[in-house]
Amino acid sequence: MTCSFKSVPLGINSYYGSGSKLLQKFRIPTQRYFPLLRIHAVLGNEGPRRLVDIIRIIPEVSRNYFRSRSRRALFGGISLLGGFYVAQTISLSFGALGVNDVIAAVVCVLLTEYVTRFYYSQPKVTFPLALLNNFKMGFTYGLFIDAFKLAS
């Protein structure tokens, strides 16, 4: 079964009718104020219909989104500051309690060393791997800053 229309404009004209006295009085151009309000009939296999199809296109959409250098720099900075925030939170919570702080320090060191080994063992640096390395750098910087605060 096919549909014979491509799109039907929605807006004030379709609600009141094109010859409405209200539209003639105020002269509201619907295409100018409501350009995206359209109903499209899906014919055949035009777009993704299932959740699996949407999940399959996520890598391509994210690859296209991060082609811009400014977006990559922005998310790199966010991951760096996120690592700093996590380090400050861990240091504050375990340092204030005084319980299991040695174990927390060992876990933090093992985590940073594992990320460093994983990063430098890869033949090609991908964007998610660079984000992980930025997070690790922010995490390490946060722990150093907290150590300087405690030493003073």
C-alpha positions as CSV (number, residue, x, y, z in Angstrom):
1,M,0.0,0.0,0.0
2,T,1.5,3.3,-1.0
3,C,0.6,6.8,0.0
4,S,-0.2,9.3,-2.6
5,F,0.9,12.5,-0.7
6,K,4.4,13.5,0.2
7,S,3.7,16.1,2.9
8,V,0.9,18.1,4.3
9,P,1.8,21.4,5.9
10,L,0.7,21.8,9.5
11,G,0.3,25.2,11.1
12,I,-2.3,27.9,11.6
13,N,-3.5,27.7,8.0
14,S,-4.5,24.0,8.4
15,Y,-6.2,24.6,11.7
16,Y,-8.2,27.7,10.8
17,G,-8.4,27.1,7.0
18,S,-6.6,29.1,4.4
19,G,-9.5,31.5,3.9
20,S,-10.0,32.3,7.6
21,K,-10.8,35.8,8.6
22,L,-8.2,35.6,11.3
23,L,-5.5,34.9,8.8
24,Q,-6.7,37.6,6.5
25,K,-6.7,40.1,9.4
26,F,-3.3,39.3,10.8
27,R,-1.7,37.8,7.6
28,I,0.3,35.1,9.3
29,P,2.6,33.3,6.9
30,T,2.8,29.7,8.1
31,Q,5.8,28.7,6.0
32,R,7.9,31.5,7.7
33,Y,7.0,30.7,11.3
34,F,6.3,27.0,11.1
35,P,8.7,25.6,8.4
36,L,9.4,22.3,10.2
37,L,5.8,21.3,11.1
38,R,5.1,18.8,8.4
39,I,3.7,15.3,8.3
40,H,5.7,12.9,6.1
41,A,4.4,9.6,5.0
42,V,7.1,6.8,5.2
43,L,7.3,4.9,2.0
44,G,9.1,1.6,1.8
45,N,12.4,1.5,3.6
46,E,13.2,5.3,3.9
47,G,14.4,5.4,7.5
48,P,15.2,3.3,10.6
49,R,12.1,1.8,12.1
50,R,13.5,-0.6,14.7
51,L,15.6,0.0,17.8
52,V,18.3,-2.2,16.3
53,D,18.6,0.1,13.3
54,I,18.9,3.2,15.4
55,I,21.6,1.5,17.5
56,R,23.5,0.5,14.4
57,I,23.7,4.1,13.1
58,I,25.0,5.5,16.4
59,P,28.8,5.0,15.6
60,E,28.4,6.8,12.2
61,V,26.4,9.7,13.8
62,S,29.0,10.1,16.5
63,R,31.8,9.9,14.0
64,N,30.2,12.7,12.0
65,Y,29.5,14.7,15.1
66,F,33.1,14.7,16.3
67,R,34.6,15.6,12.9
68,S,34.8,19.2,14.0
69,R,38.0,20.2,15.8
70,S,36.2,22.5,18.2
71,R,33.9,19.7,19.4
72,R,36.8,17.4,19.9
73,A,38.7,20.1,21.9
74,L,35.6,20.8,23.9
75,F,35.0,17.2,24.9
76,G,38.7,16.7,25.5
77,G,38.5,19.6,28.0
78,I,35.4,18.2,29.6
79,S,37.1,14.8,30.1
80,L,40.2,16.5,31.6
81,L,38.0,18.5,34.0
82,G,35.9,15.4,34.7
83,G,39.0,13.5,35.8
84,F,40.0,16.4,38.0
85,Y,36.6,16.4,39.6
86,V,36.6,12.6,40.2
87,A,40.1,12.9,41.8
88,Q,39.0,15.6,44.1
89,T,35.9,13.7,45.1
90,I,37.8,10.5,45.8
91,S,40.5,12.4,47.8
92,L,37.9,14.2,49.8
93,S,35.7,11.3,50.6
94,F,38.5,8.8,51.6
95,G,40.6,11.4,53.2
96,A,37.8,12.7,55.4
97,L,36.8,9.3,56.6
98,G,40.4,8.0,57.1
99,V,39.2,4.5,56.4
100,N,40.5,2.5,53.4
101,D,42.5,5.4,52.1
102,V,45.5,3.2,51.4
103,I,43.4,0.8,49.4
104,A,41.8,3.7,47.5
105,A,45.3,5.1,46.7
106,V,46.4,1.6,45.4
107,V,43.3,1.4,43.2
108,C,43.8,4.9,41.8
109,V,47.5,4.1,41.0
110,L,46.6,0.8,39.4
111,L,43.8,2.4,37.3
112,T,46.1,5.2,36.0
113,E,48.9,2.7,35.2
114,Y,46.5,0.4,33.4
115,V,45.1,3.3,31.3
116,T,48.7,4.5,30.5
117,R,49.7,1.0,29.4
118,F,46.6,0.5,27.3
119,Y,47.0,4.0,25.7
120,Y,50.6,3.5,24.7
121,S,50.2,-0.1,23.5
122,Q,47.6,0.8,20.8
123,P,49.0,1.3,17.3
124,K,46.5,4.1,16.5
125,V,45.1,6.7,18.9
126,T,41.3,6.9,18.4
127,F,39.2,9.7,19.8
128,P,37.6,7.7,22.7
129,L,41.1,6.5,23.7
130,A,42.3,10.2,23.7
131,L,39.3,11.1,25.9
132,L,40.3,8.3,28.3
133,N,43.8,9.6,28.4
134,N,42.6,13.1,29.0
135,F,40.5,11.8,31.9
136,K,43.6,10.1,33.3
137,M,45.6,13.2,33.0
138,G,43.0,15.3,34.8
139,F,42.7,12.6,37.5
140,T,46.5,12.6,38.1
141,Y,46.6,16.4,38.2
142,G,43.7,16.4,40.7
143,L,45.6,14.0,43.0
144,F,48.8,16.1,42.7
145,I,47.0,19.3,43.6
146,D,45.3,17.6,46.6
147,A,48.7,16.3,47.7
148,F,50.1,19.9,47.6
149,K,47.2,21.1,49.6
150,L,47.8,18.5,52.3
151,A,51.6,19.3,52.4
152,S,51.1,23.0,53.1
